[in-house]
Amino acid sequence: MKLVRENIDRWFDYDLHLETRTIYVGDSTEQEVGPLLAERVIKALLLLSAHKEEPIKIILNTMGGCWYNGMAIYDAIKANPCHVVVEVMGSAMSMGSVILQAADERVLHPNATVMIHDGSDFFQGHARNMEVWGAQSKVSRKRMYEIYAERSGKPVSYWEKRCTIDYVLTAKDAVVEGLADKIYGDDDEEHA
């Protein structure tokens, strides 16, 4: 592969490498999954979807973040007509573990960590508004359990119990639980 200054700039500035159709999704641009990261990922997925026959690779390494921005990324991956492979290098924690479930193929590197939990809610303001957001939080949590259930084959009730406290999984544990498909290198297939 020929290194071209323009490609290097694009990779570092936009977390997108066009030649390899790779998007980096991580906490380097912000402290968590937030609006800037969601915007960049959605734009990159739309750009790469012009060539539907070619797969897209996402390198994921995040501690998590905002449910709403994370679900925007999740929906963009699910709606993309290309075969999307998500490779976790480092961690897919909290919202990152939900984003991972959107991929057509979920690959964890041997030292990757996945963490699931109910997340945190921070309500303030008028009591009626807190009631509204409390109800919305229940809807979001239920949807999260459904996403884990859809991909793992285990019931929603299983995930509801697992998420009551932080549930931290090694790469191997995540595959056993159905939150990932395989560990990088286990099938001698090269992903790089």
N, C-alpha and C positions, 0 to 999 in steps of 0.2 A: 504494500500500500504506500503510495506516494504521500509524504507529508506536505501539505500546502498550507501556507500561512493563513489563508482565508478559512480553511477547515478547522485549524487549531483555534482561531479566534471564535468561530461559531460555537465550537465545543465548550470553550471556557466561558463565553458570554451568555450563551443560551441553553447550555446543558443538552445540546443536540449535535450528534455527529451524523451528517447526511450520508456519507459514503457507506457506513455500516448500519444505517437506519437504527441508531441507538439513542435513547433518551435517558438522561440521568435524573432520577427523582430522589432528592435527598434534602438534608437540612442545611446544605451549604449556603443557599441563597436566603434562607430565613431560619428562624429558630424552630419552626414546626411546619406541618402541612397547613398552609394558609393561602390567601388569595393570590399572591404573586406566583407561588409554585403551581397552583391549580391553573392559572392563566397560561403559564409557560408550557405545561404538559398538554393541555388541551390544544393549544396552537401547534405544538410539535406533532401531536397525533393527527390533527387535521391535515397538516402539510404532508406527512408521510403516507396518509391514506390515499393519495393520488395514484399510487402504484399498489393496487389491491392484491396483486399476486405475490408480493414480496412481504416476508414477515417483518415485524417490528420487535426490537428488544428494548426492554426497560430495565435499567439497573436501579434497584430500589435499596435505599439505606436511610431509614427514618425512624425517629422515636415516636412519631405520631403527630397529632394536632387536631385541627378543627374538623368536626363531623361534616359540616356542610361543604367545605372546600374539598375534603377527602372524597365525599360522595360525587362531587363534580368530576374528579379524576376517575373514580370508579365507573361512572356512567360513560365517560368519554372512551375508556378502554373497552367497555362492553359494547358500545355502539360502533366501534371501529371495524371496518370490513376486513382488515388484515388479520393474520394470525399473530397474536400478541403474546410474547414470552416475557415474563417478569423473572429476573434473576435477583435474588436477595444477596447482597454482599454487606455484611454487617448486621443490620436489624430491620425487621418489619414489626414494629411495636404499635400497639393501640390502633390508631387509624391506618397505619401502614399495613397491618395484618388484614384489614378489610380491603384495602386497595389491591393487595396481593391476590385476593379471591376473584378479582375481575378478569385475570389473565386466562388465556386459552391454555397456557402451559406455565406452571408455577415451579420454579427451580430455586433451590436454596444452596448456597455454597456451604461446605462442610462446617464452618464455624459460625454460620448465621444463627441469629436468635429471633424467635417469634414470640410476641407477648400479646395476650388478649385480656381484656377486662371491660368492665362497664363504663370506664371513662370517668371524667369529672364534669360536673356541672357547676357553673358559677352564676347564680341568680342574684339580682339586686333590683331594687325599685319597688314599685307599688305591689301590694300583696296579690292583687288580681293578675298582674302580669307574671308574677312568680308562679301562680297556679297554671297559667297558660303554658309557660315554658317547662314546668314540671310535667305536664301532660305530653308535651312534645318530646321530652326526654324519654318517656316510656315508649313512644312510637319509634324513636331512633334506636333504642336498645333492642326492641323487638325485631326491627329490620336487620340489625347486625346479627342477631342470633339466626335469623332466616338465611342470611348470606352464608354464614358458616355451615348451616345445616345443608343448604343446597349443594355446596362443594364437597362436604365430608361424607354425606349420606347418614349422618347421625341426627337425631331429632333436635328440634328447637329447645326442648326442655334440658337436654344434655348441655348445650352451650349456655343456656341461662344459668345453670349451676356452676359451670366452669368459669364464668365471667364475674362471679360475685367478688372475687379477689384477683389480683394479678396472677395470671397463669403463664409462666415463662417456659418456653419450650426450646430444646436444642433443635438443630436441623432434622435429626433423626426422629425425634419426638413429634415434630410438626408433620412429617410424612406419615407416621403411624396414625396420628389423629385425623388425617385427611385435609390438613390445612395447606399442604404442598404436595406436588406430584413426585418429585425426586430430588436427589442431592447431586449437585454438579460433579461430574466425573464418574459417577457410579455406573453409567452405561457406556463409558468410553467414547461418548459423542462429544465433539468439540463445539462449544457455544460461543467462543470468542470471535 
